Amino acid sequence: MRKQQLPRVAGVKIWEGMNILNSLLFFKEAYQREEDIEKKEKLEKKFMELKLKLKNYKAA
């Protein structure tokens, strides 16, 4: 007997959480490599913004 296959429904995947995590990792590594103090401050600011964004994403 053949198994009956259900019709495939297009699923919607939300990648926002994964994108935030990937960005956090990128900015953390960039911060550690950077030698220029001004650029380092900008990277740290963006890193903190992403941490806050992730915290808000988890709370939702």
N, CA, C and O atoms as a Tripos MOL2 file, in Angstrom:
@<TRIPOS>MOLECULE
protein
  240   239    60     0     0
PROTEIN
NO_CHARGES

@<TRIPOS>ATOM
      1 N           0.8270   -1.1860    0.0000 N.3       1 MET1
      2 CA          0.0000    0.0000    0.0000 C.3       1 MET1
      3 C           0.8680    1.2450    0.0000 C.2       1 MET1
      4 O           1.9190    1.3060    0.6390 O.2       1 MET1
      5 N           0.4100    2.1930   -0.7090 N.am      2 ARG2
      6 CA          1.1510    3.4360   -0.8430 C.3       2 ARG2
      7 C           0.7070    4.4410    0.2170 C.2       2 ARG2
      8 O          -0.4830    4.5750    0.5020 O.2       2 ARG2
      9 N           1.6780    5.1450    0.7940 N.am      3 LYS3
     10 CA          1.3430    6.1590    1.7890 C.3       3 LYS3
     11 C           0.7430    7.3700    1.0960 C.2       3 LYS3
     12 O           1.1890    7.7860    0.0260 O.2       3 LYS3
     13 N          -0.2560    7.9090    1.7170 N.am      4 GLN4
     14 CA         -0.8760    9.1090    1.1590 C.3       4 GLN4
     15 C          -0.0530   10.3150    1.5810 C.2       4 GLN4
     16 O           0.2440   10.4930    2.7620 O.2       4 GLN4
     17 N           0.3100   11.1360    0.6150 N.am      5 GLN5
     18 CA          1.0950   12.3270    0.9110 C.3       5 GLN5
     19 C           0.1800   13.5350    0.9980 C.2       5 GLN5
     20 O          -0.6830   13.7530    0.1480 O.2       5 GLN5
     21 N           0.3930   14.3010    2.0350 N.am      6 LEU6
     22 CA         -0.3790   15.5190    2.1910 C.3       6 LEU6
     23 C           0.1800   16.5980    1.2780 C.2       6 LEU6
     24 O           1.3840   16.6190    1.0190 O.2       6 LEU6
     25 N          -0.6560   17.4810    0.7920 N.am      7 PRO7
     26 CA         -0.1320   18.5500   -0.0540 C.3       7 PRO7
     27 C           0.8040   19.4530    0.7390 C.2       7 PRO7
     28 O           0.5560   19.7680    1.9030 O.2       7 PRO7
     29 N           1.8680   19.8550    0.0890 N.am      8 ARG8
     30 CA          2.8480   20.7110    0.7620 C.3       8 ARG8
     31 C           2.3340   22.1440    0.8090 C.2       8 ARG8
     32 O           1.8540   22.6960   -0.1810 O.2       8 ARG8
     33 N           2.4530   22.7100    1.9770 N.am      9 VAL9
     34 CA          2.0420   24.0900    2.1720 C.3       9 VAL9
     35 C           3.3100   24.9160    2.3540 C.2       9 VAL9
     36 O           4.2130   24.5370    3.0990 O.2       9 VAL9
     37 N           3.3600   26.0270    1.6760 N.am     10 ALA10
     38 CA          4.5270   26.8860    1.7980 C.3      10 ALA10
     39 C           4.6290   27.3920    3.2290 C.2      10 ALA10
     40 O           3.7270   28.0680    3.7230 O.2      10 ALA10
     41 N           5.7120   27.0690    3.8780 N.am     11 GLY11
     42 CA          5.9150   27.4870    5.2610 C.3      11 GLY11
     43 C           6.6170   28.8320    5.3090 C.2      11 GLY11
     44 O           7.4230   29.1610    4.4380 O.2      11 GLY11
     45 N           6.3080   29.5800    6.3100 N.am     12 VAL12
     46 CA          6.9610   30.8690    6.4960 C.3      12 VAL12
     47 C           7.9370   30.7100    7.6470 C.2      12 VAL12
     48 O           7.5530   30.3640    8.7650 O.2      12 VAL12
     49 N           9.1890   30.9650    7.3600 N.am     13 LYS13
     50 CA         10.2100   30.8600    8.3960 C.3      13 LYS13
     51 C          10.6470   32.2610    8.7770 C.2      13 LYS13
     52 O          10.8350   33.1320    7.9280 O.2      13 LYS13
     53 N          10.8000   32.4480   10.0520 N.am     14 ILE14
     54 CA         11.2430   33.7500   10.5440 C.3      14 ILE14
     55 C          12.7140   33.6120   10.9280 C.2      14 ILE14
     56 O          13.0650   32.8750   11.8500 O.2      14 ILE14
     57 N          13.5440   34.3180   10.2210 N.am     15 TRP15
     58 CA         14.9850   34.2220   10.4040 C.3      15 TRP15
     59 C          15.5460   35.3820   11.2130 C.2      15 TRP15
     60 O          16.7640   35.5060   11.3450 O.2      15 TRP15
     61 N          14.6840   36.2300   11.7540 N.am     16 GLU16
     62 CA         15.1590   37.4360   12.4360 C.3      16 GLU16
     63 C          16.0760   37.1130   13.6160 C.2      16 GLU16
     64 O          17.1130   37.7540   13.7880 O.2      16 GLU16
     65 N          15.7040   36.1360   14.4170 N.am     17 GLY17
     66 CA         16.5300   35.7660   15.5670 C.3      17 GLY17
     67 C          17.9060   35.2870   15.1470 C.2      17 GLY17
     68 O          18.9100   35.6530   15.7580 O.2      17 GLY17
     69 N          17.9550   34.4720   14.1100 N.am     18 MET18
     70 CA         19.2410   33.9740   13.6240 C.3      18 MET18
     71 C          20.0820   35.1070   13.0380 C.2      18 MET18
     72 O          21.3010   35.1310   13.2080 O.2      18 MET18
     73 N          19.4390   36.0320   12.3590 N.am     19 ASN19
     74 CA         20.1630   37.1780   11.8090 C.3      19 ASN19
     75 C          20.7650   38.0370   12.9150 C.2      19 ASN19
     76 O          21.8900   38.5190   12.7880 O.2      19 ASN19
     77 N          20.0230   38.2260   13.9910 N.am     20 ILE20
     78 CA         20.5320   39.0210   15.1130 C.3      20 ILE20
     79 C          21.7390   38.3260   15.7360 C.2      20 ILE20
     80 O          22.7440   38.9710   16.0360 O.2      20 ILE20
     81 N          21.6410   37.0180   15.9310 N.am     21 LEU21
     82 CA         22.7600   36.2760   16.5140 C.3      21 LEU21
     83 C          24.0020   36.3210   15.6390 C.2      21 LEU21
     84 O          25.1120   36.5030   16.1400 O.2      21 LEU21
     85 N          23.8210   36.1580   14.3390 N.am     22 ASN22
     86 CA         24.9560   36.2220   13.4210 C.3      22 ASN22
     87 C          25.6010   37.5990   13.4410 C.2      22 ASN22
     88 O          26.8250   37.7180   13.3950 O.2      22 ASN22
     89 N          24.7780   38.6380   13.5100 N.am     23 SER23
     90 CA         25.3110   39.9950   13.5700 C.3      23 SER23
     91 C          26.0670   40.2190   14.8720 C.2      23 SER23
     92 O          27.1170   40.8620   14.8800 O.2      23 SER23
     93 N          25.5370   39.6890   15.9750 N.am     24 LEU24
     94 CA         26.2340   39.8040   17.2570 C.3      24 LEU24
     95 C          27.6200   39.1720   17.1950 C.2      24 LEU24
     96 O          28.5990   39.7580   17.6580 O.2      24 LEU24
     97 N          27.6970   37.9830   16.6240 N.am     25 LEU25
     98 CA         28.9910   37.3150   16.5060 C.3      25 LEU25
     99 C          29.9500   38.1030   15.6290 C.2      25 LEU25
    100 O          31.1360   38.2180   15.9410 O.2      25 LEU25
    101 N          29.4360   38.6440   14.5330 N.am     26 PHE26
    102 CA         30.2800   39.4150   13.6270 C.3      26 PHE26
    103 C          30.8460   40.6520   14.3170 C.2      26 PHE26
    104 O          32.0450   40.9190   14.2340 O.2      26 PHE26
    105 N          29.9770   41.4160   15.0060 N.am     27 PHE27
    106 CA         30.4310   42.6500   15.6310 C.3      27 PHE27
    107 C          31.3420   42.3690   16.8260 C.2      27 PHE27
    108 O          32.2420   43.1600   17.1090 O.2      27 PHE27
    109 N          31.1240   41.2610   17.5280 N.am     28 LYS28
    110 CA         32.0120   40.9040   18.6330 C.3      28 LYS28
    111 C          33.4220   40.6130   18.1200 C.2      28 LYS28
    112 O          34.4060   41.0760   18.6950 O.2      28 LYS28
    113 N          33.5120   39.8460   17.0360 N.am     29 GLU29
    114 CA         34.8150   39.5210   16.4660 C.3      29 GLU29
    115 C          35.4770   40.7490   15.8580 C.2      29 GLU29
    116 O          36.6870   40.9300   15.9860 O.2      29 GLU29
    117 N          34.6920   41.5910   15.1990 N.am     30 ALA30
    118 CA         35.2340   42.8100   14.6080 C.3      30 ALA30
    119 C          35.7530   43.7450   15.6930 C.2      30 ALA30
    120 O          36.7800   44.4020   15.5160 O.2      30 ALA30
    121 N          35.0440   43.8030   16.8130 N.am     31 TYR31
    122 CA         35.4660   44.6380   17.9420 C.3      31 TYR31
    123 C          36.8130   44.1660   18.4780 C.2      31 TYR31
    124 O          37.6840   44.9810   18.7820 O.2      31 TYR31
    125 N          36.9820   42.8670   18.5920 N.am     32 GLN32
    126 CA         38.2310   42.3190   19.1220 C.3      32 GLN32
    127 C          39.4060   42.5510   18.1790 C.2      32 GLN32
    128 O          40.5380   42.7160   18.6360 O.2      32 GLN32
    129 N          39.1530   42.5680   16.8640 N.am     33 ARG33
    130 CA         40.2280   42.7610   15.8910 C.3      33 ARG33
    131 C          40.6010   44.2260   15.6960 C.2      33 ARG33
    132 O          41.7430   44.5370   15.3560 O.2      33 ARG33
    133 N          39.6480   45.1220   15.9080 N.am     34 GLU34
    134 CA         39.8470   46.5380   15.5850 C.3      34 GLU34
    135 C          40.8800   47.1790   16.5110 C.2      34 GLU34
    136 O          40.9180   46.9130   17.7120 O.2      34 GLU34
    137 N          41.7160   48.0310   15.9160 N.am     35 GLU35
    138 CA         42.7430   48.7390   16.6780 C.3      35 GLU35
    139 C          42.4250   50.2200   16.8260 C.2      35 GLU35
    140 O          42.8510   50.8470   17.7960 O.2      35 GLU35
    141 N          41.6890   50.7820   15.8880 N.am     36 ASP36
    142 CA         41.3370   52.1960   15.9380 C.3      36 ASP36
    143 C          40.2760   52.4170   17.0160 C.2      36 ASP36
    144 O          39.2420   51.7480   17.0260 O.2      36 ASP36
    145 N          40.5380   53.3590   17.9230 N.am     37 ILE37
    146 CA         39.6530   53.5780   19.0720 C.3      37 ILE37
    147 C          38.2780   54.0670   18.6450 C.2      37 ILE37
    148 O          37.2750   53.6250   19.2040 O.2      37 ILE37
    149 N          38.2040   54.9640   17.6710 N.am     38 GLU38
    150 CA         36.9060   55.4900   17.2300 C.3      38 GLU38
    151 C          36.0490   54.3920   16.6020 C.2      38 GLU38
    152 O          34.8590   54.2820   16.8980 O.2      38 GLU38
    153 N          36.6480   53.5960   15.7470 N.am     39 LYS39
    154 CA         35.9150   52.4970   15.1190 C.3      39 LYS39
    155 C          35.4970   51.4690   16.1620 C.2      39 LYS39
    156 O          34.4200   50.8800   16.0690 O.2      39 LYS39
    157 N          36.3580   51.2600   17.1560 N.am     40 LYS40
    158 CA         36.0490   50.3040   18.2130 C.3      40 LYS40
    159 C          34.8330   50.7560   19.0110 C.2      40 LYS40
    160 O          33.9980   49.9350   19.3900 O.2      40 LYS40
    161 N          34.7300   52.0610   19.2680 N.am     41 GLU41
    162 CA         33.5710   52.5970   19.9910 C.3      41 GLU41
    163 C          32.2850   52.4090   19.1820 C.2      41 GLU41
    164 O          31.2420   52.0710   19.7430 O.2      41 GLU41
    165 N          32.3590   52.6280   17.8590 N.am     42 LYS42
    166 CA         31.1850   52.4380   17.0010 C.3      42 LYS42
    167 C          30.7470   50.9790   16.9850 C.2      42 LYS42
    168 O          29.5540   50.6790   17.0370 O.2      42 LYS42
    169 N          31.7200   50.0770   16.9140 N.am     43 LEU43
    170 CA         31.4050   48.6430   16.9190 C.3      43 LEU43
    171 C          30.7840   48.2310   18.2480 C.2      43 LEU43
    172 O          29.8540   47.4250   18.2770 O.2      43 LEU43
    173 N          31.2960   48.7810   19.3480 N.am     44 GLU44
    174 CA         30.7430   48.4550   20.6590 C.3      44 GLU44
    175 C          29.3120   48.9690   20.7910 C.2      44 GLU44
    176 O          28.4540   48.2970   21.3640 O.2      44 GLU44
    177 N          29.0590   50.1640   20.2570 N.am     45 LYS45
    178 CA         27.7050   50.7320   20.3000 C.3      45 LYS45
    179 C          26.7330   49.8480   19.5140 C.2      45 LYS45
    180 O          25.6390   49.5480   19.9910 O.2      45 LYS45
    181 N          27.1330   49.4350   18.3150 N.am     46 LYS46
    182 CA         26.2820   48.5760   17.4880 C.3      46 LYS46
    183 C          26.0620   47.2290   18.1720 C.2      46 LYS46
    184 O          24.9640   46.6750   18.1130 O.2      46 LYS46
    185 N          27.1100   46.6970   18.8260 N.am     47 PHE47
    186 CA         27.0060   45.4270   19.5400 C.3      47 PHE47
    187 C          25.9830   45.5340   20.6670 C.2      47 PHE47
    188 O          25.1700   44.6290   20.8530 O.2      47 PHE47
    189 N          26.0170   46.6240   21.4140 N.am     48 MET48
    190 CA         25.0650   46.8220   22.5170 C.3      48 MET48
    191 C          23.6360   46.9720   21.9870 C.2      48 MET48
    192 O          22.6920   46.4730   22.5990 O.2      48 MET48
    193 N          23.4760   47.6590   20.8500 N.am     49 GLU49
    194 CA         22.1450   47.7940   20.2380 C.3      49 GLU49
    195 C          21.5890   46.4320   19.8350 C.2      49 GLU49
    196 O          20.4040   46.1540   20.0210 O.2      49 GLU49
    197 N          22.4510   45.5920   19.2860 N.am     50 LEU50
    198 CA         22.0220   44.2580   18.8760 C.3      50 LEU50
    199 C          21.6680   43.3840   20.0830 C.2      50 LEU50
    200 O          20.7390   42.5800   20.0090 O.2      50 LEU50
    201 N          22.3970   43.5350   21.1870 N.am     51 LYS51
    202 CA         22.0610   42.7860   22.3920 C.3      51 LYS51
    203 C          20.6800   43.1790   22.9050 C.2      51 LYS51
    204 O          19.8980   42.3290   23.3310 O.2      51 LYS51
    205 N          20.3930   44.4650   22.8590 N.am     52 LEU52
    206 CA         19.0820   44.9450   23.2810 C.3      52 LEU52
    207 C          17.9880   44.4350   22.3410 C.2      52 LEU52
    208 O          16.9080   44.0380   22.7800 O.2      52 LEU52
    209 N          18.2880   44.4530   21.0440 N.am     53 LYS53
    210 CA         17.3260   43.9730   20.0510 C.3      53 LYS53
    211 C          17.0310   42.4850   20.2630 C.2      53 LYS53
    212 O          15.8840   42.0550   20.1390 O.2      53 LYS53
    213 N          18.0590   41.7030   20.5810 N.am     54 LEU54
    214 CA         17.8730   40.2780   20.8410 C.3      54 LEU54
    215 C          17.0350   40.0720   22.1050 C.2      54 LEU54
    216 O          16.1660   39.2010   22.1400 O.2      54 LEU54
    217 N          17.2900   40.8600   23.1240 N.am     55 LYS55
    218 CA         16.5250   40.7530   24.3680 C.3      55 LYS55
    219 C          15.0480   41.0560   24.1070 C.2      55 LYS55
    220 O          14.1710   40.3650   24.6260 O.2      55 LYS55
    221 N          14.7740   42.0820   23.3070 N.am     56 ASN56
    222 CA         13.3940   42.4200   22.9630 C.3      56 ASN56
    223 C          12.7610   41.3350   22.0930 C.2      56 ASN56
    224 O          11.5720   41.0460   22.2330 O.2      56 ASN56
    225 N          13.5360   40.7410   21.2090 N.am     57 TYR57
    226 CA         13.0320   39.6740   20.3380 C.3      57 TYR57
    227 C          12.6360   38.4590   21.1670 C.2      57 TYR57
    228 O          11.6080   37.8340   20.9060 O.2      57 TYR57
    229 N          13.4560   38.1210   22.1750 N.am     58 LYS58
    230 CA         13.1400   36.9710   23.0280 C.3      58 LYS58
    231 C          11.8970   37.2460   23.8660 C.2      58 LYS58
    232 O          11.1160   36.3360   24.1440 O.2      58 LYS58
    233 N          11.7170   38.5000   24.2680 N.am     59 ALA59
    234 CA         10.5710   38.8430   25.1220 C.3      59 ALA59
    235 C           9.2570   38.8020   24.3440 C.2      59 ALA59
    236 O           8.1940   38.6020   24.9310 O.2      59 ALA59
    237 N           9.3250   38.9900   23.0370 N.am     60 ALA60
    238 CA          8.0970   39.0230   22.2310 C.3      60 ALA60
    239 C           7.5260   37.6580   21.9960 C.2      60 ALA60
    240 O           6.4960   37.5250   21.3350 O.2      60 ALA60
@<TRIPOS>BOND
     1     1     2 1
     2     2     3 1
     3     3     4 2
     4     3     5 am
     5     5     6 1
     6     6     7 1
     7     7     8 2
     8     7     9 am
     9     9    10 1
    10    10    11 1
    11    11    12 2
    12    11    13 am
    13    13    14 1
    14    14    15 1
    15    15    16 2
    16    15    17 am
    17    17    18 1
    18    18    19 1
    19    19    20 2
    20    19    21 am
    21    21    22 1
    22    22    23 1
    23    23    24 2
    24    23    25 am
    25    25    26 1
    26    26    27 1
    27    27    28 2
    28    27    29 am
    29    29    30 1
    30    30    31 1
    31    31    32 2
    32    31    33 am
    33    33    34 1
    34    34    35 1
    35    35    36 2
    36    35    37 am
    37    37    38 1
    38    38    39 1
    39    39    40 2
    40    39    41 am
    41    41    42 1
    42    42    43 1
    43    43    44 2
    44    43    45 am
    45    45    46 1
    46    46    47 1
    47    47    48 2
    48    47    49 am
    49    49    50 1
    50    50    51 1
    51    51    52 2
    52    51    53 am
    53    53    54 1
    54    54    55 1
    55    55    56 2
    56    55    57 am
    57    57    58 1
    58    58    59 1
    59    59    60 2
    60    59    61 am
    61    61    62 1
    62    62    63 1
    63    63    64 2
    64    63    65 am
    65    65    66 1
    66    66    67 1
    67    67    68 2
    68    67    69 am
    69    69    70 1
    70    70    71 1
    71    71    72 2
    72    71    73 am
    73    73    74 1
    74    74    75 1
    75    75    76 2
    76    75    77 am
    77    77    78 1
    78    78    79 1
    79    79    80 2
    80    79    81 am
    81    81    82 1
    82    82    83 1
    83    83    84 2
    84    83    85 am
    85    85    86 1
    86    86    87 1
    87    87    88 2
    88    87    89 am
    89    89    90 1
    90    90    91 1
    91    91    92 2
    92    91    93 am
    93    93    94 1
    94    94    95 1
    95    95    96 2
    96    95    97 am
    97    97    98 1
    98    98    99 1
    99    99   100 2
   100    99   101 am
   101   101   102 1
   102   102   103 1
   103   103   104 2
   104   103   105 am
   105   105   106 1
   106   106   107 1
   107   107   108 2
   108   107   109 am
   109   109   110 1
   110   110   111 1
   111   111   112 2
   112   111   113 am
   113   113   114 1
   114   114   115 1
   115   115   116 2
   116   115   117 am
   117   117   118 1
   118   118   119 1
   119   119   120 2
   120   119   121 am
   121   121   122 1
   122   122   123 1
   123   123   124 2
   124   123   125 am
   125   125   126 1
   126   126   127 1
   127   127   128 2
   128   127   129 am
   129   129   130 1
   130   130   131 1
   131   131   132 2
   132   131   133 am
   133   133   134 1
   134   134   135 1
   135   135   136 2
   136   135   137 am
   137   137   138 1
   138   138   139 1
   139   139   140 2
   140   139   141 am
   141   141   142 1
   142   142   143 1
   143   143   144 2
   144   143   145 am
   145   145   146 1
   146   146   147 1
   147   147   148 2
   148   147   149 am
   149   149   150 1
   150   150   151 1
   151   151   152 2
   152   151   153 am
   153   153   154 1
   154   154   155 1
   155   155   156 2
   156   155   157 am
   157   157   158 1
   158   158   159 1
   159   159   160 2
   160   159   161 am
   161   161   162 1
   162   162   163 1
   163   163   164 2
   164   163   165 am
   165   165   166 1
   166   166   167 1
   167   167   168 2
   168   167   169 am
   169   169   170 1
   170   170   171 1
   171   171   172 2
   172   171   173 am
   173   173   174 1
   174   174   175 1
   175   175   176 2
   176   175   177 am
   177   177   178 1
   178   178   179 1
   179   179   180 2
   180   179   181 am
   181   181   182 1
   182   182   183 1
   183   183   184 2
   184   183   185 am
   185   185   186 1
   186   186   187 1
   187   187   188 2
   188   187   189 am
   189   189   190 1
   190   190   191 1
   191   191   192 2
   192   191   193 am
   193   193   194 1
   194   194   195 1
   195   195   196 2
   196   195   197 am
   197   197   198 1
   198   198   199 1
   199   199   200 2
   200   199   201 am
   201   201   202 1
   202   202   203 1
   203   203   204 2
   204   203   205 am
   205   205   206 1
   206   206   207 1
   207   207   208 2
   208   207   209 am
   209   209   210 1
   210   210   211 1
   211   211   212 2
   212   211   213 am
   213   213   214 1
   214   214   215 1
   215   215   216 2
   216   215   217 am
   217   217   218 1
   218   218   219 1
   219   219   220 2
   220   219   221 am
   221   221   222 1
   222   222   223 1
   223   223   224 2
   224   223   225 am
   225   225   226 1
   226   226   227 1
   227   227   228 2
   228   227   229 am
   229   229   230 1
   230   230   231 1
   231   231   232 2
   232   231   233 am
   233   233   234 1
   234   234   235 1
   235   235   236 2
   236   235   237 am
   237   237   238 1
   238   238   239 1
   239   239   240 2
@<TRIPOS>SUBSTRUCTURE
     1 MET1         2 RESIDUE 1 A MET
     2 ARG2         6 RESIDUE 1 A ARG
     3 LYS3        10 RESIDUE 1 A LYS
     4 GLN4        14 RESIDUE 1 A GLN
     5 GLN5        18 RESIDUE 1 A GLN
     6 LEU6        22 RESIDUE 1 A LEU
     7 PRO7        26 RESIDUE 1 A PRO
     8 ARG8        30 RESIDUE 1 A ARG
     9 VAL9        34 RESIDUE 1 A VAL
    10 ALA10       38 RESIDUE 1 A ALA
    11 GLY11       42 RESIDUE 1 A GLY
    12 VAL12       46 RESIDUE 1 A VAL
    13 LYS13       50 RESIDUE 1 A LYS
    14 ILE14       54 RESIDUE 1 A ILE
    15 TRP15       58 RESIDUE 1 A TRP
    16 GLU16       62 RESIDUE 1 A GLU
    17 GLY17       66 RESIDUE 1 A GLY
    18 MET18       70 RESIDUE 1 A MET
    19 ASN19       74 RESIDUE 1 A ASN
    20 ILE20       78 RESIDUE 1 A ILE
    21 LEU21       82 RESIDUE 1 A LEU
    22 ASN22       86 RESIDUE 1 A ASN
    23 SER23       90 RESIDUE 1 A SER
    24 LEU24       94 RESIDUE 1 A LEU
    25 LEU25       98 RESIDUE 1 A LEU
    26 PHE26      102 RESIDUE 1 A PHE
    27 PHE27      106 RESIDUE 1 A PHE
    28 LYS28      110 RESIDUE 1 A LYS
    29 GLU29      114 RESIDUE 1 A GLU
    30 ALA30      118 RESIDUE 1 A ALA
    31 TYR31      122 RESIDUE 1 A TYR
    32 GLN32      126 RESIDUE 1 A GLN
    33 ARG33      130 RESIDUE 1 A ARG
    34 GLU34      134 RESIDUE 1 A GLU
    35 GLU35      138 RESIDUE 1 A GLU
    36 ASP36      142 RESIDUE 1 A ASP
    37 ILE37      146 RESIDUE 1 A ILE
    38 GLU38      150 RESIDUE 1 A GLU
    39 LYS39      154 RESIDUE 1 A LYS
    40 LYS40      158 RESIDUE 1 A LYS
    41 GLU41      162 RESIDUE 1 A GLU
    42 LYS42      166 RESIDUE 1 A LYS
    43 LEU43      170 RESIDUE 1 A LEU
    44 GLU44      174 RESIDUE 1 A GLU
    45 LYS45      178 RESIDUE 1 A LYS
    46 LYS46      182 RESIDUE 1 A LYS
    47 PHE47      186 RESIDUE 1 A PHE
    48 MET48      190 RESIDUE 1 A MET
    49 GLU49      194 RESIDUE 1 A GLU
    50 LEU50      198 RESIDUE 1 A LEU
    51 LYS51      202 RESIDUE 1 A LYS
    52 LEU52      206 RESIDUE 1 A LEU
    53 LYS53      210 RESIDUE 1 A LYS
    54 LEU54      214 RESIDUE 1 A LEU
    55 LYS55      218 RESIDUE 1 A LYS
    56 ASN56      222 RESIDUE 1 A ASN
    57 TYR57      226 RESIDUE 1 A TYR
    58 LYS58      230 RESIDUE 1 A LYS
    59 ALA59      234 RESIDUE 1 A ALA
    60 ALA60      238 RESIDUE 1 A ALA
